Each structure stands twice: as C-alpha cells, then as structure tokens.
Amino acid sequence: MSYAVRGPIVEKAQKMAAAIAADGAGSPFPFSSVIFCNIGNPQQLGQQPLSFVRHVIAASVIGKGPGSEAVRAALPADAVARADRYLAEARSVGAYTASQGLATVRQDVASFLRQRDGDNVASPDNVHLTDGASVGVKAVLSVLIRDADDGIMIPIPQYPLYSASIAMLGGSAVNYYLDEEKGWSLSVDEVDRAYEEATARGVTVRAIAVINPGNPTGQVLDRANISALLEWASRRQVAVLADEVYQVNVYEEGREFVSFRRVALEDKCTDVPLFSFHSTSKGVIGECGLRGGYLDVLNVHESVEAELRKLSSVSLCSNLVGQLAVGCMVRPPVQGEESYESY
C-alpha cells in the first residue's frame, strides 16, 4: 500500500524543514523555508480560521465550570447559545457521544441536506459523524470489500485515499479515466468500458467512487452527467460513493454544484445504494486538524447500516470537537444573530 500525499517525498521535505529549523547558522539549502502543498491544509499556509467556529468551540471547551464566566461573556451570544445547545446533550467535550455522533449535530446535518437538496426525507438516523470524510470512506469500503475479487471503481486522476484504502482492505481498484481534453469530464462510456474489462478478469464490481467537484482535477459534474451515471449504476447494480467535500469550491461562472443525493431523489432512483461524504477540512471552513466530517446514506439496506454502526462503535465515537465543527459548517449564523455580519 502507498499513500502519495504522505509518502517519501513528504518525508524528505519534513527532514529538510527540520534541518532548516535546527541550523542556527542559516539554511543548509538554497532556500529558507519549505511550503507543503502535498495536501489541502489551508491554515498551515496562513489562512485564518472562521471566528464563529472557534467561538462555539471555545465556549464548549470551557463549559460552565468555575472561571468560565469571563470567557463566555467575551464571546458572541449566539456562539455561546450554540455551544450550550450541543453541551445540553454532550455534557462536556471530554465525554464520549453515541457512536453515530451527537443527535443535535446530526439533526443540523439533516436540516442542511433538506435545504440543499429540496426534500423532506433527510433523517439524522442516516447521518454518521466521522473523523473527517476519510474515516467515512474507509468505513464504507470495509463494508463493501470482501476479498481481492471485489472491485471498487475509482477515477484517474484520483485522491489517493481510495487506492490506498482499497489496497489496505485487500480489494481491487478498477480505474476509469477522466477526459482531460474535455475538462476532465466523466464519460459513462468510459466507466462502462472499465467495468466490462474488470468483470472479464473475474472482478465483481461493488461500487464506483465519484469525486465531485473533482480532486485533483476540479471538474464539476452537471445534473445530466450525474443522472446518467446513476442510471448506469442502477443497470449494473453497483453502489455509488459520492465524495463531495469540495462542494462549495465552485468558481467557474455558469457552474453549480448538484449533489448525487438530490439527483437520486428527483429521478426516483431508489435501487442504487448511495453513500455521500462531506468534511470540515475543505470548502471555506478549512478546519483540517479538527477532523470533522459526516457520511449520509440513501437507499442503503438496514443490515448494511447496522454494520456501519458496528464499525463506529469499535472506535466508540468520532472526536467531539470535530462534531461541533460539523454543526457549525452545516448551520452557520443567520441574519439577526450576532455573528452573522462577521461570518
């Protein structure tokens, strides 16, 4: 197994950075610093955190114990109220939560999904809070992969989480190629070619992973493209993993993010198991180190969800500060609240 974003090149860069820091006489290299661009890590590069997120976390961490009054009085009232809402369930950021995460935060995620996708079916029961999106991806892959004959389709170029996790779990990666000449677009014909080639080798394709917006390519799938892919997944009876952590990072005029979940609901696509992922590490929030994320499931059999809950329970729960960051991401301040203007 290899994981390129944390591989030997990064290790060499870390040694260089340590040598620069340790040499009192100056850098032993023809440069004075190392900038790590191997992974999206905006705060390491100087991006300031959003104050609302940090205010909610600060009020939550200090709680209501002795000496907390002055700190809480200095924070915006809406941030303190949000912290108290979460603490009413959690009691303390030092406490374990339910394996799926705080019910209050999962309710906020479900409300966010209903508003984003224009539906009334999103349920906190189908939301799993995770230590970043990566943990959710690996959990789903571990449920899908039984042995080396099970294949997961992944885009090339890809974020190497997928190839590394599939190798670690003993499955087979089935590569499908994005079309560089057409802006790294996804072709259902190419997907089907890769599927046919894999099945001819005796591989049972269990799922297809789609990164939208693309990482590292940045392409944004339109509704028709998503609809066609879901129709293909229905025909081929494979699950879909929708990696949507960059959903607010759409900058091209005329483009907009449309979720796989929304298209599946609008197209009444009820026979394709859909696993959707989001994270606090990307977007504009950029809270990578807090390790917050969620997995939402649609059209997934209860027995499969039960296995996902078992996997969560082995680690007890995701970290609580990351869960709070998810709550802040999906439920930002609204007009009329004290933090709204600065946010």
C-alpha positions as CSV (number, residue, x, y, z in Angstrom):
1,M,0.0,0.0,0.0
2,S,1.2,3.5,-0.8
3,Y,-0.4,6.9,0.1
4,A,1.2,9.5,-2.1
5,V,0.1,12.6,-0.1
6,R,2.1,11.3,2.9
7,G,4.8,9.4,1.1
8,P,8.6,9.6,0.7
9,I,8.6,13.0,-0.9
10,V,6.8,14.5,2.0
11,E,9.1,12.7,4.5
12,K,12.1,14.2,2.7
13,A,10.6,17.6,2.8
14,Q,10.0,17.2,6.6
15,K,13.6,16.4,7.1
16,M,14.6,19.5,5.1
17,A,12.3,21.6,7.2
18,A,13.8,20.2,10.4
19,A,17.3,20.8,9.1
20,I,16.5,24.4,8.4
21,A,15.0,24.9,11.8
22,A,17.9,23.2,13.6
23,D,20.7,25.0,11.8
24,G,21.5,28.2,13.8
25,A,23.8,29.4,11.1
26,G,21.1,29.5,8.5
27,S,19.6,27.2,6.0
28,P,21.8,24.4,4.6
29,F,19.8,24.6,1.4
30,P,19.4,27.3,-1.2
31,F,16.0,28.2,0.3
32,S,14.9,29.3,3.8
33,S,11.6,27.5,4.2
34,V,9.5,24.6,2.9
35,I,5.9,25.1,1.8
36,F,3.9,21.9,2.0
37,C,1.5,21.6,-0.9
38,N,1.1,17.9,-0.8
39,I,-2.4,18.1,0.7
40,G,-5.1,20.8,1.2
41,N,-4.1,22.3,4.6
42,P,-5.0,26.0,4.4
43,Q,-4.4,27.0,8.0
44,Q,-0.8,25.7,7.8
45,L,-0.3,28.1,5.0
46,G,-1.7,31.1,6.9
47,Q,-5.5,31.0,6.4
48,Q,-7.2,32.3,9.5
49,P,-10.0,30.2,11.0
50,L,-13.6,31.4,10.9
51,S,-14.2,33.1,14.2
52,F,-17.7,31.6,14.6
53,V,-16.4,28.1,14.6
54,R,-13.7,28.9,17.1
55,H,-16.1,30.8,19.3
56,V,-18.5,27.9,19.5
57,I,-15.7,25.5,20.3
58,A,-14.2,27.9,22.9
59,A,-17.5,28.2,24.7
60,S,-17.9,24.4,24.5
61,V,-14.4,23.6,25.7
62,I,-14.5,25.9,28.7
63,G,-18.1,24.8,29.6
64,K,-19.8,26.3,32.5
65,G,-17.3,25.5,35.2
66,P,-15.5,27.8,37.6
67,G,-13.8,30.6,35.8
68,S,-15.8,30.2,32.7
69,E,-18.0,33.3,33.1
70,A,-15.5,35.9,31.9
71,V,-14.5,33.9,28.8
72,R,-18.1,33.3,27.9
73,A,-19.1,36.9,28.5
74,A,-16.4,37.9,25.9
75,L,-17.9,35.7,23.2
76,P,-20.8,36.4,20.9
77,A,-24.1,35.4,22.5
78,D,-25.2,33.2,19.5
79,A,-21.9,31.3,19.7
80,V,-22.4,30.7,23.4
81,A,-26.1,29.6,22.8
82,R,-25.0,27.2,20.1
83,A,-22.4,25.7,22.4
84,D,-25.0,25.3,25.2
85,R,-27.3,23.6,22.8
86,Y,-24.6,21.0,22.0
87,L,-23.5,20.7,25.6
88,A,-27.1,20.0,26.8
89,E,-26.6,16.7,25.1
90,A,-22.9,16.1,25.3
91,R,-22.4,17.5,28.9
92,S,-18.7,18.0,28.1
93,V,-16.3,17.9,25.2
94,G,-14.4,15.4,27.2
95,A,-17.3,12.9,27.1
96,Y,-17.9,10.1,24.6
97,T,-21.0,10.6,22.4
98,A,-23.3,8.0,20.8
99,S,-21.3,6.1,18.1
100,Q,-23.1,7.9,15.2
101,G,-22.4,11.3,16.9
102,L,-24.4,13.9,18.7
103,A,-28.1,13.8,17.8
104,T,-28.2,17.6,17.8
105,V,-25.4,17.8,15.2
106,R,-26.9,15.1,13.1
107,Q,-30.2,16.9,13.2
108,D,-28.4,20.0,11.9
109,V,-26.8,17.9,9.1
110,A,-30.3,16.5,8.2
111,S,-31.7,20.1,8.1
112,F,-28.8,21.2,5.9
113,L,-29.4,18.3,3.5
114,R,-33.1,19.0,3.3
115,Q,-32.5,22.7,2.5
116,R,-29.7,22.0,0.0
117,D,-31.5,19.2,-1.9
118,G,-35.1,20.4,-1.6
119,D,-36.5,17.3,0.1
120,N,-38.2,16.3,3.3
121,V,-36.7,12.8,3.7
122,A,-33.3,13.5,5.2
123,S,-33.1,12.0,8.6
124,P,-30.5,12.2,11.4
125,D,-30.7,8.4,11.7
126,N,-29.0,8.2,8.3
127,V,-26.1,10.5,9.2
128,H,-22.9,9.2,10.7
129,L,-20.4,11.8,12.1
130,T,-16.8,10.8,11.3
131,D,-13.3,12.0,12.0
132,G,-13.1,13.7,8.6
133,A,-14.5,12.3,5.4
134,S,-11.6,9.8,5.1
135,V,-12.9,7.7,8.0
136,G,-16.3,7.5,6.5
137,V,-14.9,6.5,3.1
138,K,-12.8,3.7,4.7
139,A,-15.8,2.5,6.7
140,V,-17.9,2.1,3.6
141,L,-15.1,0.4,1.7
142,S,-14.6,-2.0,4.6
143,V,-18.3,-3.0,4.4
144,L,-18.2,-3.4,0.6
145,I,-14.9,-5.3,0.1
146,R,-14.9,-9.0,1.0
147,D,-11.8,-10.2,-0.8
148,A,-9.5,-9.5,-3.8
149,D,-12.2,-10.4,-6.3
150,D,-14.3,-7.3,-5.1
151,G,-13.6,-4.2,-7.2
152,I,-14.2,-0.5,-6.5
153,M,-14.1,1.8,-9.5
154,I,-12.1,5.0,-8.9
155,P,-11.4,8.0,-11.1
156,I,-7.9,8.7,-12.6
157,P,-6.6,11.2,-11.6
158,Q,-7.8,10.5,-8.1
159,Y,-7.2,11.4,-4.5
160,P,-5.0,8.5,-3.3
161,L,-7.2,7.8,-0.3
162,Y,-9.1,5.5,-2.5
163,S,-6.3,3.4,-4.0
164,A,-4.6,3.2,-0.6
165,S,-7.7,2.1,1.3
166,I,-8.7,-0.5,-1.3
167,A,-5.2,-2.0,-1.2
168,M,-5.2,-2.0,2.6
169,L,-8.6,-3.8,2.7
170,G,-7.5,-6.4,0.2
171,G,-9.8,-5.3,-2.7
172,S,-9.1,-4.5,-6.3
173,A,-9.1,-0.9,-7.7
174,V,-10.8,-0.6,-11.1
175,N,-9.6,2.6,-12.8
176,Y,-11.7,4.7,-15.0
177,Y,-10.2,7.7,-16.8
178,L,-11.4,11.2,-16.8
179,D,-11.2,13.0,-20.2
180,E,-8.5,15.8,-20.0
181,E,-9.4,17.1,-23.4
182,K,-12.9,17.8,-22.3
183,G,-12.1,19.5,-19.0
184,W,-11.6,16.2,-17.1
185,S,-15.2,15.2,-17.7
186,L,-16.6,11.9,-16.7
187,S,-17.9,9.7,-19.6
188,V,-20.3,6.9,-18.8
189,D,-19.0,5.1,-21.9
190,E,-15.5,5.1,-20.3
191,V,-17.0,3.9,-17.0
192,D,-18.7,1.0,-18.7
193,R,-15.5,0.1,-20.6
194,A,-13.6,-0.1,-17.3
195,Y,-16.5,-2.1,-15.8
196,E,-16.6,-4.6,-18.7
197,E,-12.8,-5.0,-18.6
198,A,-12.8,-5.7,-14.8
199,T,-15.7,-8.3,-15.0
200,A,-13.8,-10.0,-17.8
201,R,-10.9,-10.5,-15.4
202,G,-13.3,-12.1,-12.8
203,V,-13.6,-8.9,-10.6
204,T,-17.0,-8.3,-9.0
205,V,-17.5,-4.5,-9.2
206,R,-19.2,-3.5,-6.0
207,A,-19.2,0.3,-6.2
208,I,-18.0,3.3,-8.1
209,A,-16.4,6.3,-6.3
210,V,-17.0,9.7,-7.8
211,I,-15.2,12.9,-6.6
212,N,-17.4,15.9,-7.3
213,P,-16.1,18.6,-7.6
214,G,-13.0,16.7,-8.7
215,N,-9.8,16.3,-6.7
216,P,-7.3,17.0,-8.1
217,T,-8.9,18.0,-11.4
218,G,-11.5,20.5,-10.2
219,Q,-14.2,19.5,-12.7
220,V,-17.9,19.9,-11.7
221,L,-20.4,17.4,-12.9
222,D,-23.7,18.7,-14.2
223,R,-27.1,17.3,-13.4
224,A,-27.4,15.3,-16.7
225,N,-24.0,13.7,-16.1
226,I,-24.9,12.6,-12.6
227,S,-28.3,11.3,-13.7
228,A,-26.7,9.3,-16.5
229,L,-24.2,7.8,-14.0
230,L,-26.9,6.9,-11.5
231,E,-28.9,5.2,-14.4
232,W,-25.7,3.2,-15.2
233,A,-25.2,2.2,-11.6
234,S,-28.8,1.0,-11.4
235,R,-28.3,-1.0,-14.6
236,R,-25.0,-2.5,-13.4
237,Q,-26.2,-2.9,-9.8
238,V,-23.3,-1.1,-8.1
239,A,-23.3,1.3,-5.2
240,V,-22.1,4.9,-5.5
241,L,-19.7,6.7,-3.2
242,A,-20.1,10.4,-3.7
243,D,-17.1,12.4,-2.4
244,E,-18.5,15.9,-2.2
245,V,-16.1,17.6,0.2
246,Y,-15.3,20.5,-2.2
247,Q,-19.0,21.3,-2.9
248,V,-18.7,25.0,-2.1
249,N,-15.4,25.4,-4.0
250,V,-17.1,26.1,-7.4
251,Y,-15.7,29.2,-9.1
252,E,-16.4,28.8,-12.8
253,E,-19.2,31.1,-14.0
254,G,-22.3,29.1,-15.0
255,R,-21.3,26.1,-13.0
256,E,-23.1,25.0,-9.8
257,F,-22.7,22.0,-7.5
258,V,-25.5,19.5,-7.6
259,S,-25.4,16.6,-5.2
260,F,-25.8,13.0,-6.1
261,R,-28.4,12.7,-3.4
262,R,-30.5,15.4,-4.9
263,V,-30.5,13.9,-8.4
264,A,-31.2,10.4,-6.9
265,L,-34.3,11.8,-5.1
266,E,-35.5,13.8,-8.1
267,D,-35.0,10.9,-10.5
268,K,-36.7,8.5,-8.0
269,C,-33.6,6.3,-8.2
270,T,-34.3,4.0,-5.3
271,D,-32.3,1.0,-6.2
272,V,-28.8,2.5,-6.1
273,P,-27.2,2.5,-2.6
274,L,-25.7,6.0,-2.2
275,F,-23.0,7.0,0.3
276,S,-22.3,10.7,0.4
277,F,-19.3,12.3,2.2
278,H,-18.6,15.9,3.4
279,S,-15.8,17.4,5.6
280,T,-14.8,20.4,7.6
281,S,-11.4,20.3,6.1
282,K,-12.3,21.8,2.7
283,G,-14.7,24.4,1.5
284,V,-14.1,27.8,3.1
285,I,-14.0,26.4,6.7
286,G,-10.6,24.7,6.2
287,E,-10.6,23.1,9.7
288,C,-8.4,20.2,8.7
289,G,-6.9,19.4,12.2
290,L,-10.3,19.3,13.9
291,R,-11.1,16.2,11.9
292,G,-14.8,16.7,11.4
293,G,-16.9,15.0,8.7
294,Y,-20.1,13.1,8.0
295,L,-21.4,10.2,6.0
296,D,-25.0,10.3,4.8
297,V,-26.7,7.1,3.4
298,L,-29.6,6.8,1.0
299,N,-31.2,3.6,-0.4
300,V,-29.0,1.5,1.9
301,H,-30.4,-1.6,3.5
302,E,-30.8,-1.5,7.3
303,S,-28.4,-4.5,7.6
304,V,-25.6,-2.5,5.9
305,E,-26.3,0.5,8.1
306,A,-26.1,-1.8,11.1
307,E,-22.6,-2.9,10.0
308,L,-21.6,0.8,9.7
309,R,-22.8,1.4,13.2
310,K,-20.8,-1.6,14.5
311,L,-17.7,-0.1,12.8
312,S,-18.3,3.2,14.5
313,S,-18.8,1.5,17.9
314,V,-15.4,-0.2,17.7
315,S,-13.9,3.3,17.9
316,L,-16.7,4.4,20.3
317,C,-17.3,7.7,18.5
318,S,-15.7,10.4,16.4
319,N,-13.9,13.2,18.3
320,L,-16.4,15.7,19.8
321,V,-14.7,18.9,18.8
322,G,-14.8,17.7,15.2
323,Q,-18.5,17.0,15.6
324,L,-19.1,20.6,16.8
325,A,-17.2,21.9,13.7
326,V,-19.6,19.9,11.5
327,G,-22.5,21.5,13.3
328,C,-21.0,25.0,12.6
329,M,-20.4,24.2,9.0
330,V,-23.9,23.0,8.2
331,R,-25.6,25.5,10.3
332,P,-23.8,28.9,10.1
333,P,-25.1,32.1,11.7
334,V,-28.2,33.5,10.1
335,Q,-29.3,37.1,9.7
336,G,-30.2,38.6,13.0
337,E,-27.7,36.7,15.0
338,E,-24.7,38.5,16.5
339,S,-22.0,36.6,14.5
340,Y,-23.8,36.9,11.1
341,E,-22.0,40.0,9.8
342,S,-18.5,38.9,10.6
343,Y,-19.3,35.4,9.3
